[in-house]
Amino acid sequence: MTNKLAPTPLDSRASAVVERLHARSRRQTRRALAPLLVHSVKSRIRTGTWDPTQNADTKAWLADKLVALDPHKAELCYLLCRSLGARRVVEAGTSFGVSTIYLASAIRDNVAGGPGDGLVIGTEHEPGKAAAARRNLDDAGVGEYAEIREGDLRDTLKDLDAPVDFMLVDIWIPLALPALELVVPKLRPGAIVMCDNVVSGHKQYASYLEYVRSPTGPFTSVTLPGHGGVELSMKK
Ligand SMILES: C[S@@+](CC[C@H](N)C(=O)[O-])C[C@H]1O[C@@H](n2cnc3c(N)ncnc32)[C@H](O)[C@@H]1O
């Protein structure tokens, strides 16, 4: 009988690593839902916004949480990067490197079909997470296709080569638009930007969505609803 879902496009070495990490992320998310609500309310009271970077307690609590992209969304990233022939990819929010493994695998598979090289530039401001991401990428066999820039992405994404073929925005919501604005000048026409949870977080994403959906702006944008929703925006 045919399976309901297509198998992972990753090779067996990478899929063994991501399966373990997806399972850990799912367990953490289940346990973290109630505390997350408490942190969110406290943060709003103290700072007026649910921006973990504005609140030391919440930032510390999130320091060991994977918050990994859902597997089917990560698989879509892989497919889009293969279809675009992506060689330079930017990821805003790397955490333990789960989505980065999909992006680096796509670049590795694109590079295998022709000359030249490729790289995913990941960004992570928690040193422990950045170190874990590098280890996980090496374990998955794709470490040479990823550079994890450690620090605040508002600094680490200032210096980027063009053209960028694909960008994943999987970051705390208040940082999504600042991250995108840094990368827009480097995106080639036809490049895709994927942003997670735009339906479940549509109020907090208002300025990001206004920007990518503006008819006079630099993107043509569509929304895939379900599972929090993703926004796919193509650079005009
Ligand atoms: C949703 S998680 C990313 C998950 C990752 N894409 C995956 O699939 O495994 C967002 C990450 O962004 C990091 N982050 C938050 N603010 C940041 C900043 N200003 N600069 C760089 N990274 C940041 C957080 O530490 C967190 O690990």
The ligand as an SDF file (V2000), in Angstrom:
LIG
                    3D

 27 29  0  0  0  0  0  0  0  0999 V2000
   12.5440   29.1640   15.7140 C   0  0  0  0  0  0  0  0  0  0  0  0
   14.1990   28.9720   16.1620 S   0  0  0  0  0  0  0  0  0  0  0  0
   14.9710   28.3940   14.6840 C   0  0  0  0  0  0  0  0  0  0  0  0
   14.7180   26.9240   14.4130 C   0  0  0  0  0  0  0  0  0  0  0  0
   15.5170   26.3820   13.2650 C   0  0  0  0  0  0  0  0  0  0  0  0
   15.2250   27.0760   12.0330 N   0  0  0  0  0  0  0  0  0  0  0  0
   15.2400   24.8950   13.0910 C   0  0  0  0  0  0  0  0  0  0  0  0
   14.4360   24.5070   12.2600 O   0  0  0  0  0  0  0  0  0  0  0  0
   15.8310   24.1200   13.8530 O   0  0  0  0  0  0  0  0  0  0  0  0
   14.7700   30.6370   16.1980 C   0  0  0  0  0  0  0  0  0  0  0  0
   16.2100   30.7760   16.6640 C   0  0  0  0  0  0  0  0  0  0  0  0
   16.6370   32.1260   16.4630 O   0  0  0  0  0  0  0  0  0  0  0  0
   17.5630   32.4490   17.4830 C   0  0  0  0  0  0  0  0  0  0  0  0
   17.6100   33.9260   17.6140 N   0  0  0  0  0  0  0  0  0  0  0  0
   16.7280   34.7020   18.2670 C   0  0  0  0  0  0  0  0  0  0  0  0
   17.0800   35.9970   18.1570 N   0  0  0  0  0  0  0  0  0  0  0  0
   18.2070   36.0330   17.4110 C   0  0  0  0  0  0  0  0  0  0  0  0
   19.0570   37.0790   16.9530 C   0  0  0  0  0  0  0  0  0  0  0  0
   18.8090   38.3620   17.2500 N   0  0  0  0  0  0  0  0  0  0  0  0
   20.1220   36.7610   16.1850 N   0  0  0  0  0  0  0  0  0  0  0  0
   20.3760   35.4620   15.8730 C   0  0  0  0  0  0  0  0  0  0  0  0
   19.6080   34.4180   16.2900 N   0  0  0  0  0  0  0  0  0  0  0  0
   18.5490   34.7000   17.0560 C   0  0  0  0  0  0  0  0  0  0  0  0
   17.0160   31.7670   18.7130 C   0  0  0  0  0  0  0  0  0  0  0  0
   18.0230   31.5490   19.6790 O   0  0  0  0  0  0  0  0  0  0  0  0
   16.4350   30.4790   18.1350 C   0  0  0  0  0  0  0  0  0  0  0  0
   17.3460   29.4140   18.2830 O   0  0  0  0  0  0  0  0  0  0  0  0
  1  2  1  0
  2  3  1  0
  2 10  1  0
  3  4  1  0
  4  5  1  0
  5  6  1  0
  5  7  1  0
  7  8  2  0
  7  9  1  0
 10 11  1  0
 11 12  1  0
 11 26  1  0
 12 13  1  0
 13 14  1  0
 13 24  1  0
 14 15  1  0
 14 23  1  0
 15 16  2  0
 16 17  1  0
 17 18  1  0
 17 23  2  0
 18 19  1  0
 18 20  2  0
 20 21  1  0
 21 22  2  0
 22 23  1  0
 24 25  1  0
 24 26  1  0
 26 27  1  0
M  CHG  2   2   1   9  -1
M  END
$$$$
